[in-house]
Amino acid sequence: MELIPTDIGPLNPHVEEMAVALVLFTGCYLLLARLLRRMNHVLELREQATDGVGRQAREIQELADAVRDQTHALLAEARHDAARIRHEAQVRGATLLADARAEAIRERDALLAESAARIEADRATAEAELRPYASELAEELASRVLGEPVTAAPRTATAETTHSG
């Protein structure tokens, strides 16, 4: 039996052949559809695994970059703090050195003034103690220099006032 009642040659299919072809086509379609669904599922899983690992790698790289940037920022801040502390220590050291130098100069000046006063007092004491013996010492020294005894001339009141003034 032919599907179309007119004779159109080989283009006119038989109904039995069409039924068998339809059953075979449906079986092949269902089999291939199921197989293709599984293949598509496996391909999607593979793509997810590949893209997922790539995505995770990008996320880890971004996280590492953020940590690196944060570390660089912390290091820069630490360097800045170290420079500030070093500068403050230099300023404090210079201040302490200047203070110590000024204190040493004050102590030196005080010691010099005290020593000068003590020397002046000792000189005045020595002069007061040796003044009565000055004429005797002068005679003795003149005798040694000249090599013969020298005696002092008696002092008069006018001579004493001219010499002591």
C-alpha positions in Angstrom: 0.0 0.0 0.0 1.2 3.4 -1.0 0.7 6.5 1.1 -0.3 8.7 -1.9 -2.7 7.1 -4.4 -1.0 8.5 -7.5 2.2 7.2 -8.9 5.0 9.7 -8.3 7.7 7.1 -8.6 10.3 6.4 -5.8 9.1 9.4 -3.8 5.9 7.7 -2.8 6.7 5.7 0.4 4.9 2.6 1.5 3.0 2.7 4.7 4.7 -0.4 6.2 8.1 1.0 5.5 7.0 4.3 7.0 5.8 2.6 10.2 9.0 0.6 10.6 11.0 3.8 9.9 8.9 5.7 12.4 9.5 3.1 15.1 13.2 2.9 14.4 13.5 6.7 14.3 11.7 7.0 17.6 13.9 4.3 19.2 17.1 5.9 17.9 15.9 9.3 18.9 15.1 8.2 22.5 18.4 6.3 22.7 20.4 9.2 21.4 18.5 11.8 23.4 19.3 9.9 26.6 22.9 9.4 25.6 23.3 13.0 24.6 21.8 14.1 27.9 24.4 12.1 29.7 27.1 13.4 27.4 25.9 17.0 28.0 25.9 16.3 31.7 29.5 15.0 31.7 30.6 17.9 29.5 28.9 20.4 31.9 30.6 18.7 34.9 34.0 18.8 33.1 33.5 22.4 32.2 32.5 23.3 35.8 35.5 21.4 37.1 37.8 23.2 34.6 36.2 26.6 35.0 35.7 26.1 38.8 39.4 25.4 39.3 40.3 28.4 37.1 37.9 30.5 39.0 39.3 29.3 42.3 42.8 30.0 41.0 41.8 33.5 40.1 40.1 34.0 43.5 43.2 32.7 45.3 45.4 34.9 43.1 43.2 38.0 44.0 43.4 37.1 47.7 47.2 36.7 47.5 47.4 40.0 45.7 45.3 41.7 48.4 47.4 40.1 51.2 50.6 41.2 49.4 49.3 44.8 49.0 48.3 44.8 52.7 51.8 43.5 53.6 53.4 46.2 51.5 51.3 48.8 53.2 52.2 47.5 56.7 55.9 47.4 55.8 55.7 51.0 54.4 53.9 52.1 57.6 56.5 50.2 59.8 59.3 51.9 57.8 57.7 55.3 58.3 57.3 54.6 62.0 60.9 53.5 62.3 62.1 56.6 60.5 59.9 58.8 62.8 61.2 57.0 65.9 64.8 57.3 64.7 64.3 61.0 64.0 62.8 61.5 67.5 65.7 59.6 69.1 68.2 61.8 67.2 66.4 65.0 68.3 66.2 63.7 71.9 69.8 62.7 71.8 70.9 66.0 70.5 68.8 67.7 73.2 70.3 65.5 75.9 73.8 66.2 74.5 73.2 69.9 74.5 71.8 69.8 78.0 74.8 67.7 79.2 77.2 70.1 77.4 75.5 73.2 79.0 75.6 71.5 82.5 79.3 70.6 82.0 80.1 74.2 81.0 78.2 75.5 84.0 80.1 73.1 86.3 83.4 74.1 84.6 82.7 77.8 85.1 81.7 77.2 88.7 84.9 75.2 89.3 87.0 77.9 87.6 85.3 80.6 89.6 85.7 78.7 92.9 89.3 77.8 92.0 90.1 81.4 91.1 88.6 82.6 94.4 90.5 79.9 96.3 93.7 80.9 94.6 93.1 84.6 95.3 92.4 83.8 98.9 95.5 81.5 99.2 97.6 84.3 97.5 96.3 86.9 99.9 97.0 84.6 102.9 100.5 83.8 101.6 101.1 87.4 101.0 99.9 88.4 104.4 102.1 85.6 106.0 105.2 86.5 103.9 105.0 90.3 104.1 106.7 90.6 107.4 109.5 88.4 106.1 109.9 90.1 102.7 112.8 92.3 103.7 114.7 89.4 105.3 114.0 87.2 102.2 115.1 90.0 99.9 118.4 90.5 101.8 119.0 86.7 101.7 118.3 86.6 98.0 120.5 89.6 97.2 123.3 88.1 99.3 123.1 84.8 97.2 123.0 86.7 93.9 125.9 89.0 94.8 127.9 86.5 96.7 128.4 88.8 99.7 126.3 89.7 102.7 123.9 92.6 102.1 122.2 94.4 105.0 119.0 96.3 104.6 118.9 100.1 105.3 116.7 101.1 108.1 113.3 102.0 106.9 111.8 105.3 107.5 108.2 106.1 107.8 108.1 107.9 104.5 109.8 105.0 102.7 107.2 102.6 104.1 104.3 104.7 102.9 105.7 105.0 99.4 106.4 101.2 99.2 103.1 100.0 100.6 100.9 102.3 98.6 
